[in-house]
């Protein structure tokens, strides 16, 4: 292990993941703009949700990477957590069309707010109250992007601080 504190390790690796996520997103956006006209309804929302979404996935990757003993364990994180949350977040449909129970589940999904806010930055329309996804929200069981990132950051920090499954 490098001679860094748990805070330094957590922030360095997480911010490296954010930088990579933003670089890939920017590259895809530039290539896409060549073929499709791109409009920005709210650039601040785009930047906020791109950074927070990249941070969320970076932290999930760090937690999964530390926890996993085998490659199959890391694939399980992707297959049983990230992919279902992505597909059940309203990426390909409006959650307004869902029955009440499924709509409540979608509103409890942090990926929903990440995707909905990012989409609202481009097209100016959101399925939720966008500022609920950014700040303090209301509703039963709603886990917001910022709160989820704070929780994941805390878990990742604790894994480094305690040396959970890490070799010294």
N, C-alpha and C positions, 0 to 999 in steps of 0.2 A: 504494500500500500504506500502511496506517496505521503510525504509528511504534511498532510493537510488535515484540517479539522473536519468534522462531520458536516458542518454548515458549508464550508468551502467545497467539499466534494459534492454535496447535494446540489448546490447552486451551479457549480461548474458543469456538471454532467447534464442537469436539467436545462440550463441555458444553451448548452451545445445542441441538445435535441430541439429546442425552440428555434435556434438559428438554422438548423438543417431543415426543419419543417417549413419555415418561412422561405428559405431559399428554393425548396422544391415547389412550394405554392406559387412563388413569384415566377419561376421558370415556366410552370404550366400556364399561368395567367398570360405571360408574354406570348407564348406560342398560340394560345387560344385566341388572343386579341388579333392575331394575323388573319384568322378565319372568321371570327364572329365579332361584331361591334360590341364593346364592353362599356356599360354605363355604371356610374357610381352614384347611388342615391344618398348614401351616408358613409363616406370614407372612414370616419372614426369608428363606426360599428364594424366595418370590415377589418380594420387593423386590430381593434380590441379582441374580436372573436378569433381572428387568425392567431394572435399571440396566445390567448388563453386556451384555445383548442390545441395548439402545438404543445403548450406546457402540460395540458392534461394528458395527452398521449405520450409525451416524453416521460412524465412521472409514472404512468402506468407501465411503460416499457422498463423503467428502472426497477420498479417494484417486482415486476414479473421476472426480470433478469436476475435479480438477487435471490428471489424465491426459488426459481427453477433449478432443479438438479440435472435435468436432461432437456434436450431440444424439444421433446414432446410436451414438456410442462409449459414451455414458453408458447408453443403453438396452442395449447389449451387456453391460455389467456386471450389470445387473439380470437380463437374459434368460439369460445363460450362466453366472452365478456365484450370485447370490442366490436366484433361483427354483429351480434344480435342487438346491442345498444345502438349501433349505427343504423341498421335496417329498421328498427322500431322507433326511430326518432322523427319520422316525417320527412326524411330525405327525398323520397320519391312520391310523396302524397301529402295532402293537407290533413292534419290531425282533426280538423273540423268534421271530416267525413267518418271518423271512427265512432263506434258505440261508446256510451259514457264510461264504462269500465276500462276499456282500452285507451280512451282519451285521458283518463286519470293516470294510467300507467305511463303514457307518453309524457305527460306533464311532470312526472317524477323522474324522468330520464334526463341527466345532465347533458347528454349528447344532443337532445332535442333543442335545448337553449343555445348550445354552441352552433348548431347548424342553422337554426331559425334566425339567430342574430346575424350570422354571416350572410345568409340569403337576403335578409332585410337591408343590409348595407348595399347590396347590388340592386335589388328591385324595388325597395321602398315599402314592402309589405311583409308583415310577420303574422304567424299564427297565434303568437302570444303577445303579451305586452313586453316589448323588447327590453324596457328598463327593468322589468322583473328578472329577466335573464342576466342582466348585468349586476344588479345590486341586491338588495334585500327583497325577497319575494313573499307572496302570500299563497296559501293553499296547503292542503294536507299532503305531507310527504314530498314537497318540492325541494329538490336538491339543485342548487344553482351552480353555475360554472365556477364562480369565484370561490364559493364555499367548498366545492369538490376539489378544486386545486389546492386550497389551503389544507384540507384533510390529507390529500395525497402527498403534499409537500411534508407534512408532519410525519406521516408514515415512513416516507423515504428517509427523512432525517433520522428518525428513530432506528431504522435499519442500519444506517451508517454509524450512528452514535453507539449502538450496542454491539456492533460487529456481527449482526445476524447473518449467519451462513457466509461470512467473509473470512478469507484466510489472511493472516497478518504476515 
